[in-house]
Amino acid sequence: MTQKVIHPMVKLQRNVQSLLDSNIIKPTDSIWKIALLYGNEWQYWKQELLEFGFTMQDPVSELLVVETWDED
């Protein structure tokens, strides 16, 4: 029985998609808006996003279109 480990960014994508589905945020909202919902965890996620080349002004939709999170 082998379990596949999900990349942390995939978990973030799923959470953000859930926020979109619940109409809490819109696809055109800037990524920084999700900071308000992550509280103390935001510094971690912000650093991860910056390392993958995102800016806090990028729309949330840009985060959701990533299919593979390669770490070089």
All heavy atoms as a GROMACS GRO file, in nm:
protein
  604
    1MET      N    1   0.085  -0.118   0.000
    1MET     CA    2   0.000   0.000   0.000
    1MET      C    3   0.089   0.124   0.000
    1MET      O    4   0.156   0.156   0.097
    1MET     CB    5  -0.088  -0.002   0.124
    1MET     CG    6  -0.183   0.111   0.132
    1MET     SD    7  -0.297   0.078   0.267
    1MET     CE    8  -0.337   0.240   0.312
    2THR      N    9   0.090   0.194  -0.111
    2THR     CA   10   0.172   0.314  -0.125
    2THR      C   11   0.081   0.436  -0.130
    2THR      O   12  -0.014   0.440  -0.207
    2THR     CB   13   0.254   0.307  -0.255
    2THR    OG1   14   0.331   0.188  -0.254
    2THR    CG2   15   0.345   0.427  -0.267
    3GLN      N   16   0.113   0.534  -0.046
    3GLN     CA   17   0.038   0.659  -0.048
    3GLN      C   18   0.118   0.764  -0.123
    3GLN      O   19   0.239   0.774  -0.104
    3GLN     CB   20   0.010   0.708   0.093
    3GLN     CG   21  -0.092   0.626   0.166
    3GLN     CD   22  -0.127   0.689   0.300
    3GLN    OE1   23  -0.048   0.761   0.357
    3GLN    NE2   24  -0.245   0.657   0.348
    4LYS      N   25   0.050   0.839  -0.206
    4LYS     CA   26   0.115   0.946  -0.279
    4LYS      C   27   0.107   1.074  -0.196
    4LYS      O   28   0.001   1.111  -0.146
    4LYS     CB   29   0.046   0.967  -0.414
    4LYS     CG   30   0.117   1.062  -0.503
    4LYS     CD   31   0.052   1.066  -0.640
    4LYS     CE   32   0.130   1.158  -0.729
    4LYS     NZ   33   0.075   1.164  -0.862
    5VAL      N   34   0.220   1.138  -0.180
    5VAL     CA   35   0.225   1.262  -0.103
    5VAL      C   36   0.182   1.377  -0.194
    5VAL      O   37   0.233   1.392  -0.303
    5VAL     CB   38   0.367   1.286  -0.047
    5VAL    CG1   39   0.373   1.419   0.025
    5VAL    CG2   40   0.408   1.173   0.043
    6ILE      N   41   0.089   1.458  -0.145
    6ILE     CA   42   0.040   1.572  -0.221
    6ILE      C   43   0.129   1.692  -0.191
    6ILE      O   44   0.158   1.722  -0.075
    6ILE     CB   45  -0.106   1.603  -0.185
    6ILE    CG1   46  -0.195   1.486  -0.222
    6ILE    CG2   47  -0.154   1.730  -0.255
    6ILE    CD1   48  -0.339   1.501  -0.176
    7HIS      N   49   0.172   1.759  -0.296
    7HIS     CA   50   0.255   1.879  -0.280
    7HIS      C   51   0.175   1.984  -0.203
    7HIS      O   52   0.055   2.002  -0.228
    7HIS     CB   53   0.294   1.932  -0.418
    7HIS     CG   54   0.403   2.032  -0.415
    7HIS    ND1   55   0.381   2.163  -0.373
    7HIS    CD2   56   0.534   2.022  -0.446
    7HIS    CE1   57   0.495   2.228  -0.380
    7HIS    NE2   58   0.590   2.145  -0.424
    8PRO      N   59   0.237   2.054  -0.111
    8PRO     CA   60   0.166   2.157  -0.033
    8PRO      C   61   0.095   2.261  -0.119
    8PRO      O   62  -0.012   2.310  -0.084
    8PRO     CB   63   0.276   2.223   0.050
    8PRO     CG   64   0.384   2.122   0.059
    8PRO     CD   65   0.377   2.042  -0.068
    9MET      N   66   0.152   2.293  -0.235
    9MET     CA   67   0.090   2.393  -0.322
    9MET      C   68  -0.040   2.340  -0.383
    9MET      O   69  -0.132   2.416  -0.412
    9MET     CB   70   0.186   2.439  -0.430
    9MET     CG   71   0.306   2.515  -0.376
    9MET     SD   72   0.262   2.659  -0.276
    9MET     CE   73   0.210   2.771  -0.405
   10VAL      N   74  -0.050   2.209  -0.401
   10VAL     CA   75  -0.174   2.148  -0.451
   10VAL      C   76  -0.282   2.167  -0.344
   10VAL      O   77  -0.398   2.198  -0.375
   10VAL     CB   78  -0.155   2.000  -0.487
   10VAL    CG1   79  -0.287   1.934  -0.520
   10VAL    CG2   80  -0.056   1.986  -0.603
   11LYS      N   81  -0.245   2.149  -0.218
   11LYS     CA   82  -0.341   2.170  -0.110
   11LYS      C   83  -0.388   2.315  -0.108
   11LYS      O   84  -0.507   2.342  -0.090
   11LYS     CB   85  -0.278   2.134   0.025
   11LYS     CG   86  -0.253   1.986   0.041
   11LYS     CD   87  -0.190   1.957   0.175
   11LYS     CE   88  -0.159   1.809   0.188
   11LYS     NZ   89  -0.097   1.778   0.317
   12LEU      N   90  -0.295   2.409  -0.128
   12LEU     CA   91  -0.333   2.550  -0.133
   12LEU      C   92  -0.428   2.575  -0.250
   12LEU      O   93  -0.528   2.644  -0.235
   12LEU     CB   94  -0.208   2.640  -0.145
   12LEU     CG   95  -0.237   2.789  -0.156
   12LEU    CD1   96  -0.301   2.842  -0.029
   12LEU    CD2   97  -0.109   2.866  -0.186
   13GLN      N   98  -0.397   2.518  -0.365
   13GLN     CA   99  -0.485   2.532  -0.482
   13GLN      C  100  -0.625   2.483  -0.451
   13GLN      O  101  -0.724   2.547  -0.486
   13GLN     CB  102  -0.432   2.453  -0.601
   13GLN     CG  103  -0.325   2.521  -0.680
   13GLN     CD  104  -0.281   2.435  -0.797
   13GLN    OE1  105  -0.248   2.319  -0.781
   13GLN    NE2  106  -0.279   2.495  -0.915
   14ARG      N  107  -0.635   2.369  -0.387
   14ARG     CA  108  -0.766   2.313  -0.353
   14ARG      C  109  -0.842   2.404  -0.258
   14ARG      O  110  -0.963   2.425  -0.274
   14ARG     CB  111  -0.751   2.173  -0.292
   14ARG     CG  112  -0.707   2.070  -0.392
   14ARG     CD  113  -0.688   1.936  -0.328
   14ARG     NE  114  -0.641   1.838  -0.425
   14ARG     CZ  115  -0.607   1.714  -0.394
   14ARG    NH1  116  -0.614   1.672  -0.269
   14ARG    NH2  117  -0.566   1.632  -0.488
   15ASN      N  118  -0.771   2.459  -0.160
   15ASN     CA  119  -0.836   2.550  -0.066
   15ASN      C  120  -0.883   2.677  -0.136
   15ASN      O  121  -0.993   2.726  -0.111
   15ASN     CB  122  -0.741   2.585   0.050
   15ASN     CG  123  -0.719   2.469   0.143
   15ASN    OD1  124  -0.797   2.376   0.148
   15ASN    ND2  125  -0.610   2.476   0.218
   16VAL      N  126  -0.800   2.731  -0.225
   16VAL     CA  127  -0.836   2.851  -0.299
   16VAL      C  128  -0.955   2.823  -0.391
   16VAL      O  129  -1.046   2.903  -0.402
   16VAL     CB  130  -0.715   2.907  -0.376
   16VAL    CG1  131  -0.756   3.018  -0.472
   16VAL    CG2  132  -0.609   2.957  -0.278
   17GLN      N  133  -0.954   2.706  -0.455
   17GLN     CA  134  -1.067   2.669  -0.541
   17GLN      C  135  -1.195   2.661  -0.460
   17GLN      O  136  -1.301   2.704  -0.504
   17GLN     CB  137  -1.039   2.535  -0.612
   17GLN     CG  138  -1.148   2.495  -0.710
   17GLN     CD  139  -1.164   2.594  -0.824
   17GLN    OE1  140  -1.070   2.622  -0.895
   17GLN    NE2  141  -1.285   2.646  -0.844
   18SER      N  142  -1.186   2.609  -0.340
   18SER     CA  143  -1.302   2.602  -0.252
   18SER      C  144  -1.352   2.742  -0.217
   18SER      O  145  -1.474   2.765  -0.212
   18SER     CB  146  -1.264   2.525  -0.125
   18SER     OG  147  -1.373   2.523  -0.035
   19LEU      N  148  -1.261   2.835  -0.195
   19LEU     CA  149  -1.300   2.973  -0.168
   19LEU      C  150  -1.371   3.035  -0.287
   19LEU      O  151  -1.469   3.108  -0.272
   19LEU     CB  152  -1.177   3.058  -0.131
   19LEU     CG  153  -1.106   3.021   0.000
   19LEU    CD1  154  -0.974   3.097   0.011
   19LEU    CD2  155  -1.195   3.047   0.120
   20LEU      N  156  -1.323   3.002  -0.407
   20LEU     CA  157  -1.389   3.050  -0.529
   20LEU      C  158  -1.528   2.990  -0.543
   20LEU      O  159  -1.624   3.060  -0.572
   20LEU     CB  160  -1.306   3.016  -0.653
   20LEU     CG  161  -1.184   3.101  -0.680
   20LEU    CD1  162  -1.101   3.040  -0.790
   20LEU    CD2  163  -1.224   3.241  -0.716
   21ASP      N  164  -1.536   2.859  -0.521
   21ASP     CA  165  -1.665   2.790  -0.533
   21ASP      C  166  -1.768   2.843  -0.434
   21ASP      O  167  -1.887   2.842  -0.462
   21ASP     CB  168  -1.647   2.639  -0.512
   21ASP     CG  169  -1.563   2.574  -0.621
   21ASP    OD1  170  -1.543   2.637  -0.728
   21ASP    OD2  171  -1.515   2.461  -0.599
   22SER      N  172  -1.720   2.891  -0.320
   22SER     CA  173  -1.808   2.945  -0.217
   22SER      C  174  -1.835   3.094  -0.237
   22SER      O  175  -1.899   3.158  -0.153
   22SER     CB  176  -1.746   2.923  -0.079
   22SER     OG  177  -1.727   2.787  -0.054
   23ASN      N  178  -1.782   3.151  -0.344
   23ASN     CA  179  -1.797   3.294  -0.375
   23ASN      C  180  -1.739   3.386  -0.267
   23ASN      O  181  -1.785   3.497  -0.249
   23ASN     CB  182  -1.944   3.329  -0.402
   23ASN     CG  183  -1.995   3.264  -0.528
   23ASN    OD1  184  -1.925   3.260  -0.629
   23ASN    ND2  185  -2.116   3.211  -0.522
   24ILE      N  186  -1.638   3.338  -0.197
   24ILE     CA  187  -1.570   3.420  -0.097
   24ILE      C  188  -1.469   3.512  -0.165
   24ILE      O  189  -1.450   3.625  -0.125
   24ILE     CB  190  -1.504   3.330   0.010
   24ILE    CG1  191  -1.613   3.256   0.088
   24ILE    CG2  192  -1.414   3.411   0.103
   24ILE    CD1  193  -1.563   3.150   0.182
   25ILE      N  194  -1.406   3.460  -0.271
   25ILE     CA  195  -1.315   3.540  -0.353
   25ILE      C  196  -1.352   3.517  -0.499
   25ILE      O  197  -1.426   3.426  -0.532
   25ILE     CB  198  -1.166   3.503  -0.330
   25ILE    CG1  199  -1.140   3.356  -0.361
   25ILE    CG2  200  -1.122   3.541  -0.189
   25ILE    CD1  201  -0.993   3.316  -0.354
   26LYS      N  202  -1.299   3.603  -0.586
   26LYS     CA  203  -1.323   3.593  -0.730
   26LYS      C  204  -1.192   3.559  -0.800
   26LYS      O  205  -1.084   3.592  -0.749
   26LYS     CB  206  -1.376   3.725  -0.786
   26LYS     CG  207  -1.511   3.764  -0.732
   26LYS     CD  208  -1.552   3.898  -0.788
   26LYS     CE  209  -1.547   3.994  -0.671
   26LYS     NZ  210  -1.570   4.130  -0.700
   27PRO      N  211  -1.197   3.498  -0.917
   27PRO     CA  212  -1.075   3.463  -0.990
   27PRO      C  213  -0.989   3.585  -1.022
   27PRO      O  214  -0.868   3.574  -1.035
   27PRO     CB  215  -1.125   3.398  -1.120
   27PRO     CG  216  -1.266   3.361  -1.095
   27PRO     CD  217  -1.317   3.451  -0.987
   28THR      N  218  -1.049   3.700  -1.032
   28THR     CA  219  -0.976   3.821  -1.066
   28THR      C  220  -0.917   3.891  -0.944
   28THR      O  221  -0.840   3.986  -0.958
   28THR     CB  222  -1.067   3.920  -1.141
   28THR    OG1  223  -1.184   3.944  -1.062
   28THR    CG2  224  -1.107   3.864  -1.277
   29ASP      N  225  -0.952   3.844  -0.825
   29ASP     CA  226  -0.896   3.903  -0.703
   29ASP      C  227  -0.746   3.876  -0.696
   29ASP      O  228  -0.698   3.774  -0.744
   29ASP     CB  229  -0.962   3.843  -0.577
   29ASP     CG  230  -1.103   3.895  -0.555
   29ASP    OD1  231  -1.140   3.998  -0.614
   29ASP    OD2  232  -1.176   3.831  -0.477
   30SER      N  233  -0.674   3.968  -0.636
   30SER     CA  234  -0.530   3.949  -0.617
   30SER      C  235  -0.503   3.843  -0.513
   30SER      O  236  -0.582   3.824  -0.420
   30SER     CB  237  -0.466   4.081  -0.573
   30SER     OG  238  -0.484   4.179  -0.671
   31ILE      N  239  -0.390   3.775  -0.529
   31ILE     CA  240  -0.351   3.668  -0.437
   31ILE      C  241  -0.346   3.718  -0.293
   31ILE      O  242  -0.381   3.645  -0.201
   31ILE     CB  243  -0.217   3.606  -0.480
   31ILE    CG1  244  -0.238   3.522  -0.607
   31ILE    CG2  245  -0.156   3.522  -0.369
   31ILE    CD1  246  -0.112   3.464  -0.667
   32TRP      N  247  -0.308   3.844  -0.272
   32TRP     CA  248  -0.295   3.894  -0.136
   32TRP      C  249  -0.426   3.887  -0.058
   32TRP      O  250  -0.426   3.883   0.064
   32TRP     CB  251  -0.239   4.037  -0.132
   32TRP     CG  252  -0.329   4.141  -0.190
   32TRP    CD1  253  -0.324   4.190  -0.317
   32TRP    CD2  254  -0.437   4.208  -0.125
   32TRP    NE1  255  -0.423   4.283  -0.335
   32TRP    CE2  256  -0.494   4.296  -0.218
   32TRP    CE3  257  -0.491   4.201   0.002
   32TRP    CZ2  258  -0.604   4.376  -0.188
   32TRP    CZ3  259  -0.601   4.282   0.032
   32TRP    CH2  260  -0.655   4.368  -0.063
   33LYS      N  261  -0.541   3.880  -0.128
   33LYS     CA  262  -0.669   3.873  -0.058
   33LYS      C  263  -0.684   3.744   0.024
   33LYS      O  264  -0.752   3.743   0.125
   33LYS     CB  265  -0.786   3.887  -0.154
   33LYS     CG  266  -0.809   4.029  -0.197
   33LYS     CD  267  -0.944   4.044  -0.257
   33LYS     CE  268  -0.970   4.191  -0.284
   33LYS     NZ  269  -1.102   4.212  -0.339
   34ILE      N  270  -0.617   3.637  -0.021
   34ILE     CA  271  -0.629   3.514   0.056
   34ILE      C  272  -0.548   3.522   0.185
   34ILE      O  273  -0.569   3.443   0.276
   34ILE     CB  274  -0.594   3.387  -0.026
   34ILE    CG1  275  -0.451   3.389  -0.075
   34ILE    CG2  276  -0.692   3.369  -0.140
   34ILE    CD1  277  -0.410   3.264  -0.149
   35ALA      N  278  -0.460   3.619   0.195
   35ALA     CA  279  -0.382   3.638   0.318
   35ALA      C  280  -0.474   3.662   0.436
   35ALA      O  281  -0.449   3.614   0.547
   35ALA     CB  282  -0.286   3.756   0.303
   36LEU      N  283  -0.582   3.733   0.412
   36LEU     CA  284  -0.677   3.763   0.520
   36LEU      C  285  -0.742   3.637   0.575
   36LEU      O  286  -0.782   3.633   0.691
   36LEU     CB  287  -0.785   3.859   0.468
   36LEU     CG  288  -0.734   3.991   0.410
   36LEU    CD1  289  -0.847   4.067   0.344
   36LEU    CD2  290  -0.666   4.073   0.517
   37LEU      N  291  -0.749   3.534   0.493
   37LEU     CA  292  -0.814   3.410   0.534
   37LEU      C  293  -0.718   3.309   0.596
   37LEU      O  294  -0.761   3.215   0.661
   37LEU     CB  295  -0.884   3.348   0.414
   37LEU     CG  296  -0.986   3.441   0.346
   37LEU    CD1  297  -1.029   3.385   0.213
   37LEU    CD2  298  -1.105   3.463   0.437
   38TYR      N  299  -0.589   3.330   0.576
   38TYR     CA  300  -0.490   3.234   0.626
   38TYR      C  301  -0.425   3.275   0.757
   38TYR      O  302  -0.355   3.196   0.819
   38TYR     CB  303  -0.384   3.206   0.519
   38TYR     CG  304  -0.428   3.097   0.427
   38TYR    CD1  305  -0.501   3.124   0.313
   38TYR    CD2  306  -0.399   2.964   0.455
   38TYR    CE1  307  -0.544   3.024   0.229
   38TYR    CE2  308  -0.441   2.863   0.372
   38TYR     CZ  309  -0.514   2.893   0.260
   38TYR     OH  310  -0.556   2.793   0.178
   39GLY      N  311  -0.444   3.397   0.799
   39GLY     CA  312  -0.394   3.442   0.928
   39GLY      C  313  -0.247   3.413   0.950
   39GLY      O  314  -0.162   3.452   0.871
   40ASN      N  315  -0.216   3.342   1.059
   40ASN     CA  316  -0.078   3.314   1.098
   40ASN      C  317  -0.002   3.229   0.997
   40ASN      O  318   0.120   3.233   0.992
   40ASN     CB  319  -0.074   3.245   1.234
   40ASN     CG  320  -0.122   3.336   1.344
   40ASN    OD1  321  -0.118   3.458   1.332
   40ASN    ND2  322  -0.170   3.276   1.452
   41GLU      N  323  -0.072   3.151   0.918
   41GLU     CA  324  -0.008   3.064   0.819
   41GLU      C  325   0.036   3.141   0.693
   41GLU      O  326   0.108   3.088   0.610
   41GLU     CB  327  -0.104   2.953   0.775
   41GLU     CG  328  -0.141   2.856   0.884
   41GLU     CD  329  -0.241   2.754   0.833
   41GLU    OE1  330  -0.226   2.707   0.719
   41GLU    OE2  331  -0.335   2.724   0.907
   42TRP      N  332  -0.010   3.265   0.680
   42TRP     CA  333   0.013   3.337   0.555
   42TRP      C  334   0.160   3.356   0.523
   42TRP      O  335   0.199   3.348   0.406
   42TRP     CB  336  -0.060   3.470   0.554
   42TRP     CG  337  -0.033   3.543   0.426
   42TRP    CD1  338   0.032   3.660   0.410
   42TRP    CD2  339  -0.064   3.497   0.294
   42TRP    NE1  340   0.042   3.692   0.276
   42TRP    CE2  341  -0.016   3.594   0.203
   42TRP    CE3  342  -0.127   3.384   0.242
   42TRP    CZ2  343  -0.030   3.580   0.066
   42TRP    CZ3  344  -0.140   3.371   0.105
   42TRP    CH2  345  -0.093   3.468   0.019
   43GLN      N  346   0.244   3.384   0.620
   43GLN     CA  347   0.385   3.407   0.592
   43GLN      C  348   0.447   3.288   0.520
   43GLN      O  349   0.527   3.304   0.428
   43GLN     CB  350   0.463   3.441   0.719
   43GLN     CG  351   0.440   3.582   0.767
   43GLN     CD  352   0.472   3.686   0.660
   43GLN    OE1  353   0.569   3.677   0.587
   43GLN    NE2  354   0.386   3.786   0.649
   44TYR      N  355   0.411   3.168   0.562
   44TYR     CA  356   0.460   3.046   0.496
   44TYR      C  357   0.413   3.042   0.350
   44TYR      O  358   0.492   3.022   0.258
   44TYR     CB  359   0.414   2.921   0.571
   44TYR     CG  360   0.437   2.794   0.492
   44TYR    CD1  361   0.564   2.737   0.487
   44TYR    CD2  362   0.334   2.733   0.420
   44TYR    CE1  363   0.587   2.622   0.413
   44TYR    CE2  364   0.357   2.618   0.347
   44TYR     CZ  365   0.483   2.563   0.344
   44TYR     OH  366   0.507   2.450   0.270
   45TRP      N  367   0.283   3.061   0.329
   45TRP     CA  368   0.227   3.051   0.194
   45TRP      C  369   0.278   3.163   0.105
   45TRP      O  370   0.306   3.142  -0.013
   45TRP     CB  371   0.074   3.050   0.198
   45TRP     CG  372   0.022   2.924   0.256
   45TRP    CD1  373  -0.046   2.909   0.373
   45TRP    CD2  374   0.038   2.792   0.203
   45TRP    NE1  375  -0.074   2.778   0.395
   45TRP    CE2  376  -0.024   2.704   0.292
   45TRP    CE3  377   0.098   2.742   0.089
   45TRP    CZ2  378  -0.027   2.566   0.269
   45TRP    CZ3  379   0.094   2.603   0.066
   45TRP    CH2  380   0.032   2.518   0.156
   46LYS      N  381   0.294   3.281   0.162
   46LYS     CA  382   0.346   3.393   0.084
   46LYS      C  383   0.486   3.361   0.034
   46LYS      O  384   0.518   3.381  -0.083
   46LYS     CB  385   0.349   3.520   0.168
   46LYS     CG  386   0.402   3.640   0.092
   46LYS     CD  387   0.403   3.764   0.180
   46LYS     CE  388   0.462   3.882   0.107
   46LYS     NZ  389   0.468   4.001   0.192
   47GLN      N  390   0.571   3.307   0.121
   47GLN     CA  391   0.707   3.272   0.081
   47GLN      C  392   0.706   3.165  -0.027
   47GLN      O  393   0.782   3.173  -0.124
   47GLN     CB  394   0.787   3.226   0.204
   47GLN     CG  395   0.933   3.203   0.175
   47GLN     CD  396   1.004   3.327   0.123
   47GLN    OE1  397   0.981   3.437   0.171
   47GLN    NE2  398   1.089   3.310   0.024
   48GLU      N  399   0.620   3.066  -0.011
   48GLU     CA  400   0.610   2.960  -0.113
   48GLU      C  401   0.570   3.020  -0.248
   48GLU      O  402   0.628   2.987  -0.351
   48GLU     CB  403   0.508   2.854  -0.070
   48GLU     CG  404   0.554   2.767   0.044
   48GLU     CD  405   0.666   2.673   0.004
   48GLU    OE1  406   0.652   2.602  -0.096
   48GLU    OE2  407   0.769   2.671   0.074
   49LEU      N  408   0.470   3.105  -0.247
   49LEU     CA  409   0.423   3.166  -0.371
   49LEU      C  410   0.532   3.251  -0.436
   49LEU      O  411   0.552   3.244  -0.558
   49LEU     CB  412   0.299   3.251  -0.344
   49LEU     CG  413   0.173   3.171  -0.312
   49LEU    CD1  414   0.068   3.260  -0.247
   49LEU    CD2  415   0.118   3.105  -0.438
   50LEU      N  416   0.603   3.328  -0.356
   50LEU     CA  417   0.711   3.411  -0.409
   50LEU      C  418   0.821   3.324  -0.471
   50LEU      O  419   0.875   3.357  -0.577
   50LEU     CB  420   0.769   3.500  -0.300
   50LEU     CG  421   0.677   3.611  -0.249
   50LEU    CD1  422   0.738   3.679  -0.128
   50LEU    CD2  423   0.645   3.710  -0.359
   51GLU      N  424   0.852   3.212  -0.407
   51GLU     CA  425   0.955   3.122  -0.460
   51GLU      C  426   0.914   3.062  -0.594
   51GLU      O  427   0.999   3.027  -0.675
   51GLU     CB  428   0.987   3.013  -0.359
   51GLU     CG  429   1.066   3.064  -0.240
   51GLU     CD  430   1.097   2.957  -0.136
   51GLU    OE1  431   1.084   2.837  -0.166
   51GLU    OE2  432   1.133   2.995  -0.024
   52PHE      N  433   0.784   3.049  -0.617
   52PHE     CA  434   0.736   2.996  -0.745
   52PHE      C  435   0.712   3.107  -0.848
   52PHE      O  436   0.659   3.083  -0.955
   52PHE     CB  437   0.608   2.914  -0.725
   52PHE     CG  438   0.636   2.773  -0.679
   52PHE    CD1  439   0.615   2.737  -0.546
   52PHE    CD2  440   0.684   2.677  -0.766
   52PHE    CE1  441   0.641   2.608  -0.503
   52PHE    CE2  442   0.709   2.548  -0.723
   52PHE     CZ  443   0.688   2.514  -0.592
   53GLY      N  444   0.750   3.230  -0.813
   53GLY     CA  445   0.745   3.339  -0.909
   53GLY      C  446   0.617   3.421  -0.911
   53GLY      O  447   0.597   3.503  -1.000
   54PHE      N  448   0.530   3.398  -0.815
   54PHE     CA  449   0.407   3.477  -0.808
   54PHE      C  450   0.434   3.609  -0.738
   54PHE      O  451   0.527   3.621  -0.658
   54PHE     CB  452   0.298   3.402  -0.729
   54PHE     CG  453   0.243   3.283  -0.803
   54PHE    CD1  454   0.292   3.157  -0.778
   54PHE    CD2  455   0.142   3.299  -0.897
   54PHE    CE1  456   0.242   3.046  -0.845
   54PHE    CE2  457   0.091   3.189  -0.964
   54PHE     CZ  458   0.141   3.063  -0.939
   55THR      N  459   0.352   3.708  -0.767
   55THR     CA  460   0.351   3.830  -0.689
   55THR      C  461   0.216   3.836  -0.618
   55THR      O  462   0.122   3.766  -0.657
   55THR     CB  463   0.366   3.956  -0.777
   55THR    OG1  464   0.247   3.973  -0.855
   55THR    CG2  465   0.488   3.948  -0.867
   56MET      N  466   0.208   3.917  -0.517
   56MET     CA  467   0.083   3.926  -0.442
   56MET      C  468  -0.025   4.000  -0.520
   56MET      O  469  -0.142   3.995  -0.485
   56MET     CB  470   0.106   3.994  -0.306
   56MET     CG  471   0.200   3.916  -0.214
   56MET     SD  472   0.146   3.745  -0.183
   56MET     CE  473   0.252   3.649  -0.290
   57GLN      N  474   0.013   4.064  -0.632
   57GLN     CA  475  -0.084   4.133  -0.716
   57GLN      C  476  -0.138   4.044  -0.828
   57GLN      O  477  -0.234   4.081  -0.896
   57GLN     CB  478  -0.021   4.259  -0.778
   57GLN     CG  479   0.006   4.368  -0.676
   57GLN     CD  480   0.126   4.337  -0.587
   57GLN    OE1  481   0.223   4.276  -0.630
   57GLN    NE2  482   0.118   4.377  -0.461
   58ASP      N  483  -0.078   3.926  -0.848
   58ASP     CA  484  -0.128   3.834  -0.950
   58ASP      C  485  -0.270   3.791  -0.916
   58ASP      O  486  -0.304   3.776  -0.798
   58ASP     CB  487  -0.041   3.708  -0.958
   58ASP     CG  488   0.096   3.734  -1.019
   58ASP    OD1  489   0.111   3.835  -1.091
   58ASP    OD2  490   0.187   3.654  -0.995
   59PRO      N  491  -0.353   3.769  -1.018
   59PRO     CA  492  -0.489   3.722  -0.990
   59PRO      C  493  -0.488   3.578  -0.939
   59PRO      O  494  -0.401   3.498  -0.974
   59PRO     CB  495  -0.560   3.732  -1.125
   59PRO     CG  496  -0.452   3.733  -1.227
   59PRO     CD  497  -0.330   3.790  -1.161
   60VAL      N  498  -0.585   3.547  -0.858
   60VAL     CA  499  -0.599   3.412  -0.801
   60VAL      C  500  -0.606   3.308  -0.913
   60VAL      O  501  -0.554   3.197  -0.899
   60VAL     CB  502  -0.724   3.406  -0.711
   60VAL    CG1  503  -0.758   3.264  -0.671
   60VAL    CG2  504  -0.706   3.495  -0.589
   61SER      N  505  -0.665   3.344  -1.025
   61SER     CA  506  -0.678   3.249  -1.136
   61SER      C  507  -0.544   3.197  -1.184
   61SER      O  508  -0.533   3.082  -1.229
   61SER     CB  509  -0.755   3.313  -1.252
   61SER     OG  510  -0.687   3.428  -1.298
   62GLU      N  511  -0.438   3.279  -1.174
   62GLU     CA  512  -0.304   3.236  -1.214
   62GLU      C  513  -0.253   3.121  -1.127
   62GLU      O  514  -0.184   3.032  -1.174
   62GLU     CB  515  -0.206   3.353  -1.208
   62GLU     CG  516  -0.230   3.460  -1.311
   62GLU     CD  517  -0.205   3.411  -1.453
   62GLU    OE1  518  -0.103   3.344  -1.476
   62GLU    OE2  519  -0.290   3.440  -1.540
   63LEU      N  520  -0.287   3.125  -1.002
   63LEU     CA  521  -0.248   3.019  -0.909
   63LEU      C  522  -0.317   2.887  -0.944
   63LEU      O  523  -0.257   2.780  -0.936
   63LEU     CB  524  -0.283   3.061  -0.765
   63LEU     CG  525  -0.269   2.958  -0.655
   63LEU    CD1  526  -0.125   2.913  -0.639
   63LEU    CD2  527  -0.322   3.013  -0.525
   64LEU      N  528  -0.441   2.897  -0.988
   64LEU     CA  529  -0.520   2.777  -1.013
   64LEU      C  530  -0.486   2.706  -1.144
   64LEU      O  531  -0.516   2.588  -1.159
   64LEU     CB  532  -0.668   2.811  -1.010
   64LEU     CG  533  -0.718   2.863  -0.875
   64LEU    CD1  534  -0.863   2.905  -0.884
   64LEU    CD2  535  -0.697   2.760  -0.765
   65VAL      N  536  -0.422   2.774  -1.237
   65VAL     CA  537  -0.392   2.711  -1.366
   65VAL      C  538  -0.264   2.629  -1.365
   65VAL      O  539  -0.237   2.556  -1.460
   65VAL     CB  540  -0.387   2.814  -1.482
   65VAL    CG1  541  -0.522   2.879  -1.502
   65VAL    CG2  542  -0.278   2.915  -1.463
   66VAL      N  543  -0.187   2.637  -1.258
   66VAL     CA  544  -0.062   2.559  -1.250
   66VAL      C  545  -0.098   2.412  -1.238
   66VAL      O  546  -0.175   2.372  -1.152
   66VAL     CB  547   0.024   2.604  -1.129
   66VAL    CG1  548   0.149   2.517  -1.120
   66VAL    CG2  549   0.060   2.750  -1.140
   67GLU      N  550  -0.040   2.332  -1.328
   67GLU     CA  551  -0.070   2.189  -1.328
   67GLU      C  552   0.033   2.107  -1.252
   67GLU      O  553   0.002   2.003  -1.197
   67GLU     CB  554  -0.083   2.138  -1.471
   67GLU     CG  555  -0.203   2.197  -1.543
   67GLU     CD  556  -0.217   2.145  -1.684
   67GLU    OE1  557  -0.148   2.047  -1.720
   67GLU    OE2  558  -0.296   2.202  -1.759
   68THR      N  559   0.157   2.153  -1.254
   68THR     CA  560   0.265   2.079  -1.189
   68THR      C  561   0.353   2.177  -1.109
   68THR      O  562   0.392   2.280  -1.162
   68THR     CB  563   0.353   2.006  -1.292
   68THR    OG1  564   0.270   1.922  -1.372
   68THR    CG2  565   0.459   1.921  -1.224
   69TRP      N  566   0.382   2.141  -0.987
   69TRP     CA  567   0.466   2.224  -0.900
   69TRP      C  568   0.604   2.162  -0.896
   69TRP      O  569   0.633   2.081  -0.810
   69TRP     CB  570   0.406   2.234  -0.761
   69TRP     CG  571   0.274   2.303  -0.763
   69TRP    CD1  572   0.150   2.244  -0.765
   69TRP    CD2  573   0.250   2.443  -0.765
   69TRP    NE1  574   0.053   2.339  -0.769
   69TRP    CE2  575   0.111   2.462  -0.768
   69TRP    CE3  576   0.334   2.555  -0.764
   69TRP    CZ2  577   0.055   2.589  -0.770
   69TRP    CZ3  578   0.276   2.681  -0.766
   69TRP    CH2  579   0.138   2.697  -0.769
   70ASP      N  580   0.690   2.200  -0.992
   70ASP     CA  581   0.826   2.150  -0.995
   70ASP      C  582   0.917   2.238  -0.910
   70ASP      O  583   0.912   2.359  -0.922
   70ASP     CB  584   0.880   2.149  -1.140
   70ASP     CG  585   0.809   2.047  -1.226
   70ASP    OD1  586   0.770   1.942  -1.172
   70ASP    OD2  587   0.793   2.074  -1.346
   71GLU      N  588   0.994   2.172  -0.828
   71GLU     CA  589   1.091   2.246  -0.747
   71GLU      C  590   1.229   2.216  -0.800
   71GLU      O  591   1.276   2.103  -0.796
   71GLU     CB  592   1.080   2.206  -0.601
   71GLU     CG  593   0.945   2.243  -0.544
   71GLU     CD  594   0.936   2.219  -0.396
   71GLU    OE1  595   1.032   2.254  -0.325
   71GLU    OE2  596   0.834   2.165  -0.352
   72ASP      N  597   1.295   2.318  -0.854
   72ASP     CA  598   1.429   2.298  -0.910
   72ASP      C  599   1.535   2.315  -0.805
   72ASP      O  600   1.530   2.389  -0.716
   72ASP     CB  601   1.453   2.397  -1.025
   72ASP     CG  602   1.359   2.367  -1.140
   72ASP    OD1  603   1.302   2.257  -1.144
   72ASP    OD2  604   1.342   2.455  -1.227
   0.00000   0.00000   0.00000
